[in-house]
């Protein structure tokens, strides 16, 4: 299999490219090796929604977590989507606890459970 070139809008010093799906809100990160071996991803692996190539976020080696958060906020603002408000704790353990809670709530929502009522009985399929 022949190696492919990076797309013209992906500079050579890019570490990875991040896509945020506008439908399922999934965050998908592809390393530059993916682009050179497989090609440019065209759809969300979760829901199949076509990626808008202009919406990709380029991650550079010098980007901090705050830089990436700002790039995501800019993308959501450009799309006209609601920007989630999150206070960032200074304690690393609290950041992890907060993220685990967010992920558990997302799992509950996807599986049809109400995170506000953890002991509720689910009716139906």
N, C-alpha and C positions, 0 to 999 in steps of 0.2 A: 504494500500500500504506500503510495507516495505521500510525503508530508505536504500539508497545505500551508499557505501563508496566513498570517494573522490578517483579519479584516483591516482595511485602511484606517478605520477610526479607532483601532486598538494599538496604541504605541508599544514599541518593543519592550519598554521598561515596566509594563503592566504585570502585576503579580497574578491577579484574577479579575474576572468580570462577574458582577452581581446583577441578577435580575430579580425584581420584585413583581410578582404576578398581581395584576389589578383586580382579578376575580377572587382567587382563594387566599390572597395575601401571603403566599409562599415566598420564601427567600431562597434563591438558588444561586450557588456560587460555582463558577466554572473556572478552572485554572487555564492558563494559556496553552498548556499541552492539549487540552480538550479541543481547542480551536484548530491546532495544527494537526491533530490526529483524526478528529471526527468531523470538525467543521463548526460553523456557528449554530448554536441551539436555536430552534425556531418556535418551540412551544413549551409551556409549563409542564414538567413531569407529573405534577399532581392532578391538574384538571384539563390539560390539553389546550388552554388558551394560548393563542399566538402571541409570542413576545414582540413587543414594539422595540425594534433595535435601537431607536433613538433614546430609549429609557434605560439603557444599561449603565451601570455604575462601574467605573474603572477603579480598581484598587491598586495603588502604587506602593512601593516598598516603604515610603516615608509616612503613609497614612496612619493616623491614630484611630482608636475607636470613636473618638469625638468627630474626627474628620468624616468617617464613614456614616455616622449618625446624621451629620449635617447634610451629606450628599443624599441620604435617604429622605430626609425632611424636605429638601429642595425638590426631589422627584415627586413626592406626594403633593406638595404645594403646586407644582406644575400641572399635575393631573387633576387638581381641584378636590383631592381626597382629604378627609379629616386627618389631622396630624395627631397621633396619640401623645398624650401628655404623660411623661414619666419623670419622676424625680430620681436622679441617680444618686444612690447612697454612696458614701465614701468607703464603707466597710466592704471588702471583697466578698465576705461570706454572705452579707445581706444582699448583694447583687446576685449571687448564685441562688439564694432562697427566693428572691423576687422572680427570677427567670424560671425556676422550677415551678413556681406557683402559676405563672403565665402559661407555661406549657401544659400543666395539668388541667387548667381551665379550658385550654384549646382542645385537648383530648376529650374532655367531658362534653364540650359543645359539639365536636365532630361525631361523638358516639351517642348524641341525643340526651345526655344527662344535663340537668341544670346544676351548674357549679354552686349556685346559691342554696340549693337544697341537696346536699350530698347523700342523704339517706332516703331520698324520694324513690318511690317505686316507679320504674319505667313501664308504661303500658304500650303494648303494640310491638312491632318488629324493631 
